């Protein structure tokens, strides 16, 4: 990464189009290349969500700099004990663009759009240190959990949006885990 590069006002966050998908999958793969699966799982998640009915996609955004996709975020509608609740996965920024505010720009716009759509909350499985700055909190106090993450895991987090109420609790299932969601 160019150490002198700084976040630029030239970043554009916009909805993902079908024409963007191949570049998005490359970006996602690059972003998670150092992980155990080399980014394969995150690529499969994006591809699986896109293969679902379009109504299952709550928000799908890319970050563009100089006409090039440098980041992507996807939220799809899963189920929290029967309630439609979006789950974010994946958030990806190309390694050469990390640390420059691309992920923040994507998350900020995604949260804004989910609020506008009236969802009660949004969930994700991720680093509490990173996502806490957006207002995400451990899901345990809301009695919401994601079994593969483990009950009480600080990595399964929620962000309460405008329409949240206390009955939003229970077991979460991501959209790609249950096609009938």
N, C-alpha and C positions, 0 to 999 in steps of 0.2 A: 504494500500500500504506500502511496505517496504521502510521506509524513507532513508535507506542506499543504495537502489538500484539506479544505475546510468545507463544512456544509454550505451548500449554495442555495440561493433562492430559485435556482433553475430546476429544482426537483418538482415533478408534477405527480400527484397521486390521482389516479383515475380508475374507473371500473375495468376489470380484466375483460378482454374480448376473446372469442374463440381463436382468433389469429395470434393471440399472445401465448397460447397454452404451451407450445413447444419451448419457447424461451423461458416461460415461467418454470417449467419442469427442470430445465437446465440450471436456472437460478436456485431453485430449491435444492437440487442435488449438490451444487457447489457449496451452498451455505451449510449443509449438514455433512459434508464430505468427511470430516474428521470424526464423526460419530461411529458407533459400533457397526451400523449397517451401511456406512458410507453414503447416507442420504436416501437410501432405497425406501425405507419406511415412510418418510415424509413425502417423497415423490408419489408413492402408492396412495397415500391419504388424499392428496390433491386430485389425482386421477380418479380415485373412487368417488369422491364428492362430485366431480364433474359428470360422472356417469349416472348420478341420481337424477330424479326429477328436478327441473330447474327451481321449483319452489323450495327445495331443501337448502339452496344456497342463500344464506342470510346476507352475506356481503363478500365480495371478491374484488380485491384491489391490487394494482401494481404501482410501483414507484418508477418513474421514468426520469433519466438524466441524459441529455443530449440524444434523445430518441432511442435510448437503450434501456431495457428493463434491468433495474439494479436491485429490486426488492418486490416482495409479494406477501399478502396476508389473505387468509381465507377463513370465513366463519360459516358453518353450516348448522342447520337446525337439528339438534338432537332432542332427547327426551329426559326430563327430570321428573320421575314418577308420573309420566303422562303429559306433562306440560311442555310446550314447545319452548326450548331454551337453546340459543346458539352456543356452539362450542368453537373456539378458535384453534385452528391447526391447519397448516403450519404458518408461522411468521418466519420469513426467510429474507436475508439480505446477503448479497454476494460478498464474499470475504474482503474484496478490495474496496468495498463501500461501507463496511461495518465501522461503527464508532463515529459516524458523521451525521446521525440524526435521521437516517432513512427509516429505521424501525419505528422510531418515535412518531414520525410523520404518518406512517401507515397505521399504527395503533390508534393515534389520535383521531384520524378520519374514520376508521372502522368503528370505534366507540361512538363517535358522533352519529354515524349512520344507523347503528343499532338502536340508539336512543330515539332517533327520529321515527324508527319503525315500531316503537312501542314495546320492545321486549322487556320483560321484568328484570332480567339479569343475563350475564354472559359468563361462561366458564372457560377455563383452560388448564392444561397440565404444563407447568413450566417453572422457571426459576423465580422464586419469590422476590429475590433481590432486584431482578429486572422488572417484573410486572407490578411490583408494589408501588412503583412511582406513578402508575396509571390508576391507582386506587383498588387494585385487586387485593383480596384478603384470603387467608386460608378458609376453605369451605366448611371445616369442622363445626364452627360456632353456628352455622346455618343448618346443621345436620344434613348437609349435602355431601355425597361422596361418589367416588369413581373407583369401583372395585379393583381394576388392574393397578391403580396407583396406591391402593391401600387405604383403609379407613383411617382418617386423621392425618393423612399425608399433607404436609405444608405445600406440596407442589401442585395439588389440585386446588385451584383458586376460583373465586367468584368476584364479580364486580356487579354491585347492585345498580340497576338503572332506574329510571323514573317510576316504573310501575311495579317495583318489587313489593311483595308482601310476605309475611312470615310463613305462609303455607308453601312457599317455594323451597322445598326440601326433598330429600330422598336420594335415590340412586340415579346417577347420570349414565346415559348411553349415547355415544357419539353417532352421528348420522350414518357413517360408513360401517358401523358395527351392526346396525339393524336397519335394513332397507325399508322396513315397514314403519319406521319412525315417523 
